[in-house]
């Protein structure tokens, strides 16, 4: 600032003006929560979405996320977070979840064909043995159970043996 009086005397003073950006950037288009089934023969899923955008009164410095669209996600719930920064380090965030559910049934292989045996001598039953089937799953197989085991004693007649994979 300069000041001059009628006698042409001059004085000056300096002043600093600082403009502070306090407005946060705004994220728009944040995806809603996403639920998907596992990909075939996989215990996870590749998930895509349209990334949100950010705007600011000055400018957006960056829009970052902990995951990108097209990433592979494990079974369960994962939270995706986007953060927008402006040059003044003002921030805005948005979050959504991706839930991956296993809907693929396990597969039992090697189930024995029907077995016919004679009763054991002097008994009205027979001990019956067979090769146990196996089971596989796209995720972890918890158990393969049966209502009877190889080597059990079976009465005369027809008995159905059932295997269940979990």
C-alpha positions in Angstrom: 0.0 0.0 0.0 1.3 3.5 -0.9 0.0 6.7 0.6 0.9 10.2 -0.8 -0.2 13.4 1.0 -0.7 16.9 -0.6 3.0 17.7 -0.1 4.0 14.6 -2.0 5.2 12.8 1.0 5.0 9.0 0.5 4.6 6.2 2.9 4.1 2.5 2.3 3.1 -0.6 4.2 2.9 -4.2 3.2 0.1 -6.5 3.9 -0.2 -10.2 3.1 -3.5 -11.7 1.9 -3.9 -15.5 2.3 -6.8 -17.4 0.8 -7.4 -20.7 2.5 -9.3 -23.4 0.7 -11.6 -25.1 3.3 -14.1 -26.7 1.0 -13.7 -30.4 0.7 -13.7 -32.1 -2.7 -17.0 -34.0 -3.4 -17.0 -37.6 -4.5 -20.0 -38.6 -6.7 -21.1 -41.9 -8.2 -19.9 -44.0 -5.3 -21.0 -47.6 -6.1 -23.6 -49.3 -3.9 -22.7 -52.5 -2.1 -22.1 -55.5 -4.5 -22.9 -59.1 -3.9 -21.6 -61.9 -6.2 -21.1 -65.6 -6.2 -17.6 -67.1 -6.6 -16.3 -67.6 -10.1 -16.5 -71.1 -11.4 -14.0 -73.5 -9.8 -12.6 -70.6 -7.7 -13.0 -69.5 -4.1 -13.1 -65.9 -5.0 -14.5 -63.6 -7.7 -13.2 -60.9 -10.0 -15.5 -57.9 -9.5 -15.8 -54.8 -11.7 -17.6 -51.5 -11.0 -17.6 -48.0 -12.4 -15.2 -45.8 -10.3 -16.6 -42.7 -8.7 -15.5 -39.2 -9.7 -14.4 -36.2 -7.6 -14.7 -32.5 -8.1 -13.4 -29.5 -6.1 -13.8 -25.7 -6.0 -10.1 -25.4 -6.8 -8.9 -28.7 -8.2 -8.7 -32.4 -7.3 -5.2 -33.5 -6.5 -6.0 -37.2 -6.4 -8.7 -39.8 -6.1 -7.3 -43.1 -4.6 -8.7 -46.4 -3.6 -7.5 -49.5 -1.7 -8.7 -51.7 -4.6 -9.4 -51.2 -8.3 -12.2 -52.4 -10.5 -11.4 -55.8 -11.9 -9.5 -57.0 -8.8 -10.0 -60.5 -7.4 -11.8 -60.7 -4.1 -11.8 -63.6 -1.6 -14.8 -65.3 -0.1 -16.5 -63.0 2.5 -16.9 -59.2 2.8 -14.3 -56.6 1.6 -14.7 -52.9 2.1 -13.6 -50.6 -0.8 -12.8 -47.0 0.2 -12.2 -44.1 -2.2 -10.5 -40.9 -0.9 -10.3 -37.6 -2.8 -7.7 -35.0 -1.9 -7.3 -31.4 -3.0 -4.1 -29.4 -2.9 -5.0 -28.1 0.6 -5.3 -31.7 1.8 -9.1 -31.4 2.3 -10.6 -34.9 1.8 -13.8 -36.7 1.0 -14.4 -40.4 1.3 -16.9 -43.0 0.1 -17.0 -46.7 0.8 -19.0 -49.7 -0.3 -18.6 -53.5 0.3 -18.2 -56.4 -1.9 -19.6 -59.7 -0.6 -18.5 -62.9 -2.3 -20.6 -66.0 -1.5 -19.8 -69.6 -2.3 -22.8 -71.1 -4.2 -20.9 -73.8 -6.0 -21.8 -77.3 -4.7 -19.0 -79.7 -3.8 -18.5 -82.7 -6.1 -18.4 -86.4 -4.8 -16.4 -88.7 -7.0 -15.8 -92.5 -6.9 -19.1 -93.5 -5.4 -19.2 -97.3 -5.5 -21.6 -99.0 -7.8 -24.3 -101.2 -6.1 -22.7 -104.0 -4.1 -24.3 -107.4 -3.7 -22.7 -109.9 -1.3 -23.8 -113.1 0.4 -24.4 -113.2 4.1 -21.5 -114.3 6.3 -21.5 -117.9 7.3 -23.8 -118.5 10.3 -25.0 -114.8 10.3 -28.0 -113.0 9.0 -25.7 -110.2 8.0 -22.4 -109.5 6.2 -19.4 -107.2 6.7 -19.1 -105.1 3.5 -16.1 -103.2 2.4 -15.7 -100.7 -0.5 -13.3 -98.0 -1.7 -14.3 -94.7 -0.2 -15.3 -91.9 -2.5 -13.6 -88.5 -2.5 -15.0 -85.0 -2.6 -13.7 -81.7 -3.9 -15.0 -78.1 -3.6 -14.0 -74.8 -5.2 -13.4 -73.5 -1.6 -12.5 -75.5 1.5 -14.3 -78.8 1.9 -15.3 -79.1 5.5 -16.2 -82.8 5.6 -17.4 -85.8 3.7 -19.8 -87.9 5.9 -21.8 -91.0 5.4 -24.5 -92.8 7.3 -22.4 -96.1 7.0 -18.7 -96.9 6.8 -16.8 -99.4 4.8 -16.4 -102.4 7.0 -19.7 -102.0 8.8 -22.0 -105.0 9.3 -25.1 -104.9 7.1 -28.3 -106.9 7.7 -29.8 -109.1 4.9 -31.7 -106.9 2.5 -31.1 -103.6 0.8 -29.4 -100.7 2.7 -28.8 -97.3 1.1 -25.5 -95.7 1.9 -25.5 -91.9 1.5 -22.5 -89.6 1.3 -22.8 -85.9 2.0 -20.1 -83.3 1.3 -20.1 -80.0 3.2 
